[in-house]
């Protein structure tokens, strides 16, 4: 599996490649025969890239067809299908009802306590039309901003679609964010209305949401919030809430009472659809702006070909929250544009028991599962005995999104969850790209554990050095996108200079978008992600990727999850410091004494002495954001003995004090 490679060091942008993975998995003939995507897609896209995307766009319903595909006359501000007009919600709802599929289930909703709802396309369309009328009655119109702060309930999806239906712009804020985080996002977007709930279920109890909205709209030190006129509240948690007459409205009072007649008006393809805030490593959150036609084109196309969606037969489940871009593209817009049936789950993977997800797969006969490596590794930690209690035989395709997935987690996912047959699509993309950019096509690609593999048809990716020169196969460098793509961000809300500076300045001469990620091309030219460039360590002049060392650690039978950082070191410049979580099954049978030294030696054997960690700390948890990303910045603070920085975006803010205590 892993073999040691001689390290060659060439220039500061070269990221040394240390791990080799040689396992290969071709799709079964049965899967390939029924797959939606074929190899011919690559040829069509290569022959005429813009014509290819025009073909994909025409799969949508256009109230006014477009004539122009791409306007790149003012880079980096792209316009796609700009002279065409469409309605995003109509494409996700009305057209399926009009085609006779109104009785098809759109959402199989499961609440954390076990309550459930089956919402058909006709029912969801009805709810969205009524809500659209409510919003317009409250003075919300095209171009206005609406903040959505909801749990994973059907009303969350309906809210996004109703805002889109009337040409307004939504800003979804994850339901776990604090009042201050919410206020900052409401202020930046200048939201006119907030849609929230009294509370939602999380880990067995109600997590209050309306109180946080009240706090956010009150005086946070700079006066009360001034742009929000109304707060629409869904009754979900049953928790007590304060009420501001004239401002606050109950969903159940106004939405059912509204008219179910609402015609979807056409809007230009470049009409803004949503703002989604990503926390920058420093400074205030960036409001990533996406528009309508190009975004919906790529969302629908990628969901169809990467997740191999057969809407008549599949039960699809993307486990992401709508507060993240994955929940926008692969819960709300892509699957509904394709007329798919999908699972929507309110709660956490371990409530009320650690087999909850697998119970849901069994209950609904889920066929396609799209989730994060973080979740997969946490299931590995708990052991295979839990998923083995459930019938997972309905699963025919597995997907991975978020951080790069290490080969051992990939193999566990395939074997334990996928029954050794389900192909895995490991996808690379970002909030900024709007939709999947690099991934295997499940009926076409021979997959490699841990590799995102190939740019999708119509997408142009390269790996380059600091000067923008192609590094060639077998080498590592910086991942760039070399041609505009339909679902690309159109800017940072209210800050065009920051948009240019953050993403385009580095390779301005070449016109490349720089993603901020390191990657390498293997001997076949396939892409392997090496994590954020910020997470690359410089050890004795060698640039080492955290991802590869983490993969080596997780390759040890004892380790469920690992996070690696570079800490300042007088001798080597930076030293490798590892934080590892041990599998429960290993702890049940083995002492923990001496394990740190064993793991240091193990990395040395797997990769080479240069990558051997200076310190290995065994911890119970790792600091993760609510979307599952590991906050290595905080671990670096611990490793270097500094006071731990801002922890407000962590899912569990107490975890850092526990880790700090364990390290001391």
N, C-alpha and C positions, 0 to 999 in steps of 0.2 A: 504493500500500500504506500507507505511513505519511504522515501529514500533520501539519503543525504546528497545534496548538490554542492559542488564547489561554488564558492561565492565569488562572483566577479563584480567589481564595483566600478560603475562608470558615471561620473558626474552626479551632481547633487539631486537631480530629479529622478534618477533611476532608483526604483524600489527593488531591493534584492529579493529574489524568489527562492524560497527554501524548501517548499514542500512539493512533492510530485504525487499526483493522483492518477492511477491508471485503470480504474474500474469503469466499465461502459455498460449502458443499458439501452438497447434498441427498443422501440415500441413493438408491442406484439402485432402480428399480422391482423388480428381481429380489430385491435384499436385503430391501426393505421387505415384499415378498409373503411371504417365509419367516421374517421376524423374529418372535421370541417376544413381545417387548413391542409393544404398540399404544398409540395415543394415548388409548384408552379407560381405561387404567390411571389416568391423571391425574384423569379425571372420577370414577371410582369412589372414589379416595382422598379427593378433595375433598368428595364427598357424605357420606362416613362414614369418617373417618380410622381410628378404632379398629376398626371393622368390616372395613376393608381389611386391616389388619395381622392381624386374627384369621383372615381368609381365607388369608393367606400362611402363617401359623403352622400351619394345618390341612393344609398340603402335607406337613408332617412327620408322623412316627408318634408319637402320644402314647399311652403306656401308660394314663394316666388323663387324659381330655380336660379342658381348662380351661373354666371358665364365665366367669371375670373376665378382661378383657383388660388393662386398665391400672389400677394403684393409684398415684395421684399425691397421696395424702393427706398425705405427709410429704416435700414437695420439699426438696432435689433428689434424694432417695433414691427412685428409681422401682422399682416391681415390675411385671413384665409376665408375664401368663399364670400368676400365682403359685399358683393352686390346681390347676394341671395338673402332670403328671409325665411325664418322658421320659428316654431314655438317648441322649446325644449320639453315642456310638460306634455304637449300634444303628442310628441314623439314617444314619450314614455308611457302614455296612458290611452288617450282617446283613440289613436289609430288601431290599437289592439282590440278595443271594444268594438270599433266599427268593422274590424275584420272578422268579428264573430267569436272573439276569444275573451269576452267579458266575464265568463264563468271560470276562467283559469285563475288559480290562486296566484296572487302576486307575492304575498307575505305570509309565511307560516311563522307567526310570532309566538315566542315562548318567553313568559315572564320569569324572573328568577325564582319566585315562590312556587312556580309550576302552573300558573294560570296561562291560558293560551287563546289566541285568536287566529282565524284563517280569513285573510282579507283578499277578496278577488279583485281583478283589474277593474270591474264595473264599480265595486264598492269604493276602491281607492280613488277612482276618477270622480265619483260623486262627492267624496269628502274633500278632495282638492278643489273642485269647482265651488263648493260652499265656502271653503276657507278663502279662496280667491275673492269671492264677493265680500266676505267680512273684511279682508285687508283693504280692498278698494273703498269700502264704506268708512274705514278709519283714515282714509286719506293717503294710503300708500299707493304709489304709482311707479311707472317705469323709471329706473335709475335710483329710486330710493333704496336705502339699506335697511335690512331687517336682521337683527341678531337672534340666533336660535341657540337656546341653552337647555337641552332636553336629554333625558335618558334614551336608551335604545327601545323606543316604543313606536308603533306605526305612525303616530302623530308626528314624529320627527321626520320621517320620509315625506309624509303629506305636507309638512311645513315647507321643506325645501322645494318641493314641486309647485306648491301654490305661489311661493315667491317668484319662482322662475316663470310660472304661467303668466303673471301680470307684468313681466319685464323688469321686476325689481331685482335687487342683488342681495343674496344672503351671506351672512358671516356666521358660520356655525362655530360655537365655542364649546369645547369638551366639557361635559357636565361635572367634571372633577376639579376644574379650575377655580381658583379663589375669587372673591369679590373684586380684589384689586386687578387681577388678570382680566376679568370680565370687563371691568370699567375701562381699562386701557384700550381694549379692543372695540368697545362701544364708542368711545371718544374718537379713536383714530378713524373709524368708518363713518362716524356721524350718524349712527343708527336712529331711525325714526320710531321703531317698534321693537319690542323684545317678545319672543315666544319662549315660554318656560313651562315647568311643571311644579306642583307643590314639592314633589320629591320623586326619587326613583329608588329601586331596590339595588343594594350593593352589599355583597358579603353577608346576606341574611338580615340586613336591617335597612330602614329607609334613610337614604342620604338626601338631606333637604336641599332644594334648589331655589325656590322662590325667596327664602330669606337672604340668600347670597345676591340675588338680583336687587332686592330692596337696599341692601348695603351698598351695592355697586352704584345705584342711582342716587344715593344720598351723598352727603358731603364727605369726601375722602381726603380733605385737606385743601382742596382747591375749589370748593363750592359744590353745589349739587349738579348732577348731570343735566344738560340743557336740551339735548336734541330728542330724547325719547319722549313720545307723547302717550303711548299705551303699552301695557304689558298684558299679553294673552296667556292665560294659565290653564294647563291641562291638569285635571285631578287624577293623580296616579298613586301617590304615596299615602294620601289620607292624613298627612301630618298637618298640624295647625299652622296657619300662615296669617300674617298681617295683611290688611287690605286697604288700598288707597282708592277711595271712591272717585269715579271719573277717569282714573288712569287704568285701573286693573279690571280685567274682564275674564270670566270663566269660559273656557273653550266650550264646555257642555251647555252653556246658556246661549252662546251666539252662533256656533258653527251649525248645529242641527237645525236651527231656526232660519238660517240663511237660504236663499234660493239655490236650487241645484242646477239652474241654467247659467252657464258661463261659457261664452265662446272664446276659444284660444286665439288671441290676436298674434299676427306675425311680427317678429322683430328682426332687425338686421343680424346677420351671423356674428358680427363683432359686438353685439350688445353684451355688456358685462353680465356674467352669470353669478359669480361668487368671488368673495375675498376670503382667503384662508390664511390665518396668521401662523407663521412658523417662528419659533423662538430662535433668534440668531444667537451665536455663541456669545456675542456681546451686544450691548445696546438694546433698543426697544424692539419688540416683535415686528417682523416684516409681514405686511399684508399682501400676500401673493394674489394677483388678479388673473382670473380666467374668464374667457368669453364663451360664446355659445356654440356656433356651428362647428368650428374646428375641434373644440373640446369634445362635443358629443360624438362627432365622427370617430375620433380615435378611441374614446371610451367604449363605444359600442363594438368597434372592430376588434380591439384587443381583448375585450371580454369574450367575444365570440370565438376568436381563433386560439387564444392562449388557454382559456378555460374550456374550450371545446363545447360551447353551450348548445345543447339540443333542447329548445324551449318546451317541446311537447312532452319530453320524458325526464329531463334532469331536475334534480332538487339540489340547488346550488347554495353554498353557505360560505360567505366571506365573514370572518369573525371580527372584522375591524369595527370600531365605533365611528359614527358619522362625524365626530369631532376631528377626525384625521382625513387626509386626502384619500386614503384607501376606502374609507366609508363613503366619500362623495362619489368616487369613480366606479367602485366595484360593489357598492351596496345600493346606492340610489340610481345613478344615471346609466351605467353600462348595462346591468342586468334588466332594468325596466325598459330601456330602449330596445332590448332584444326579446322582450316578452317572456322572460324567464320566471320560474317559481323559485323563491329563495327563503331560507330560514333567517329570521331576525331574532337574536337572543339578547335579553336585557342585561343579564348578570355577568358575574366573573366565572372563570373556568373551574373554580374549586368550590362553588356554593350551589347547593348545600352539601355537596360531597365531591371528592376529587375526580370522580368519573363523569361529571355532569355533561361535558361536551360529547363524550362517547355515547352517553344515554340519549342525547339529542340526535346524534347521527343515526342511531338505531331506530329511534322513534319515528323520525321523518323519512328514513331511507335516503339520507344525504348521499349524492353521487359525486359531487365536486366540492372539495374543501380547500379554502384559501386562507392561510393563517401565517403567523410570524415565527421566525426561528426561536425567539425568546420563549414563546408558548411551547414549542416542541421540546426545547431543552428542559423546561420546567416539568414537562410530563416524563421526560427521561429520568429526571431526578427522582420522581415518585415511583418509577419502575413499571415494567411491562405488565405486571399482574393486574393493574387497574383497567387498561384498555382491553385486556384479554377477557374481561367479564362481559363484554358487549359484542354484539354482532355488527361488525364493521364491513361486512361483505358487499354492501351497496356502493362503497367508495370505489370509483373507477379512475379518478384523477385527483392529484394533490398539488397544492401550490404553496409557494413560500414568498413572503414579502417583508421588507424592513431591512434588517442588517443582513450582511452576507451569511449564508447558512454554512456551517462547517461540515465537512464530509461525514463525520460520525453521526451527527444529528440527522443529516440527509438519509443515511442508511437506516437509521432507527425508524424514521418517518416512513420510509418505503416498506420496511419489513414488518413493523409492528402495526402501523396504521393502514398501510396500503396492501397488506397481504402479499408482498413481494411482486405484485403485478402492476399496480397503479403507477403510471408515469408521474414524475415530479416536474413541475415547471417552477424554476427558481427565477423570480422576476426582479429586475433592477429598474427603478424609476424613482421620482421624487415628487414632492408637492409641486415643485416648479415645472416639472415636465408634464404633469397632469394625467398621464397614463403610462402604461408599461412601455419601456424602450428596448430593453434587452431581455430575452427569454428564449428558452426552447419552445418550439412548436410541438405539442405532445404526440402528434401522429407522424412527425417528420424527423425530429432531431434524435440522434443517439445521445442520451444524456450522460453527464459526468457529475458525480457527487461533489457539490460545492461550487460548481461553475454556473454563472448566469448564462453563459454560452454565446448567443449570437444576437446582433441587432435584429429587431423585427423587420419584415418587409416594409420598405418605405422610410426606414430610419437609418441615419448615417452616423456611425460612432467611430472614434479612433482613440488610440492610446499614444500620447506624445510626450516628449521631454519638455523642459522649461522653455525651450525656444519654439515649441509647436511642431517639432519634427517627429514624424512617425517612428516609434521605437523598434518596430519589427517583431516578428514572432519570437517567443521565448523571453521577452523582456517586459519590464514593468515601468509604469510612468503615470501620467495624469489622464483621466478619462474626459474626453470632450465629445460634444455633439457638433458635427461639422455642417449640417444643413438644417434649415428651419423645419419644424414638424407641426402638425395641426393643433395638438393640444398644449402647445407651449404657453408658458405664462406670458401675459401681455404687459407686465410691469409690476412694480411694487406700488400699492395704493398710495397716491399722493406724493410719490418720491421717485420720479423717473431717473434722477441722477444716481440714486443708490442702486437702482436696477442695473444701469449700465456698468457701474463700478463693481458691483458684486459678482456679476455673471459674465460680463463681456470684455472687461478692460484687459484682463490678463492676455487674451489672444485676439486682441482687437484687429491686428494686422491680418490674421487669417480669417476673422469673422466667426471664430468658434465660440460656442457656449461652454464654459468650464463648470463642471458639476461639483468640484470640491472633493471628488473621490479619487483615490488611487486605484489602479487596475493593472493587470498584466495580461498579455496575450500568450497563450500556450503555443506549442509547436503547430497546432492545427489552426491557430488564429482565433481561438475561442477566448471569450472575456472571463477573467476571474477578478472579482472585486476584492480590494485590499483595505476597505474601510476609508474613513475620512482622511484626507491628507494631514489634517491636524493630529491624527492619531498615529502617524508614522514616527518611529523612534530612530534616533541616530546613535547607534552603539559602536564605538570605536571606528567611526567613519563609515559604517555600513547602515544603510537605511532599511529598517526592518518593519514589516507590516504587523500590526497587532493581530489581525485576523488569522494569519498563518500560525502564530504561536498559540493563540487561543484554540485553533483547530487541533494542533498537536496535543495540547493538554486534554481536550475533550476526547481525544482518541484513546486516552488511558481508561482502563475499565473502572477506575474509582471515581472519575470526574463527570459530573452532570453538566456543569456550566463553568465558564472561565472568562475573566476580563483581565486584559493585560494593558499596562501603561508603561511609559518611559519616565523614570524619575531621575533627577539630576544626580550625576555621579562624578566625583573628582577625577577618577582614573579613566573612565570610558566615555565621558560626556553625558551619556544617559545610560541607565541600567534598566533591564527588564524586571518589572515587579508584577507578580501575578496574584490575583484574588480568585480562589476557586471554591465552588460548591460541590460537596461530595454526595454521590448517590446514596439514597437511604439503604438500598440493598447491600451496598458495600459496607456501610457503617454497621449494619446488623451483624456482620460476620467478621469484621476486621478492626484492629485498633487503629486509632488515628495518629499515634506517635510515629514520628519518622516519615510520615507520608509526604511532608513538604520536601524533604531531601530526595525522596524517591521520584517525585514529580520533576524536580530540577534535573535529575539525571535523565529522566525519560525524555524531556525536551531536547537535551543534549544529544541523545541517541537518535531521536526522530529528525531533528533539523540540523544540529551541529552545535559545537561549543559556544559559538558567538551568540546564540539565541537563548542559552541557558539562563533562567531567571536568577537574579541576585537574591530575591526573596519570594517565597510562596506563602501567602496568607490563606488559611482555610476559614471561610466565612459561611454564615447561614443564608445570607441574601446578598443581592447586588443592587446598587442604586439604579432604578429604571424610571424613565418617564412613563406617563400613563399610556403612551403608544408602544411601550416595550423596549425603547432604545436604552442601552446602557450609558449612563453619564460618566464617561471615563475621566472627565475633567475633575469630578469630585474625588475619584479614587487617586488621581495624581496629587491632589491636595493632601490626602492621607499619607501616601507613599513618601511625600517630601516633608511631612511633619508640619504642614501649614494648617491654619484654621480653615475648616471646610467652607466653601463658598455657598452661593445661593442655592437652596434646595427646594424652592417653591414649585418647580415643575415635576418633582418626583411623585410617583404614585403613593409612596409611603415615606413621608419626610423623616420618620424616626430611624430609618434604616442606616443613615450615615453615623448616627451616634453609636449604634450597635457595632458597626464595622470599626469605627475609631477605637472603641473599647477593646474589641477583639485583637486589633493590631498592636495596641499598647501592651 
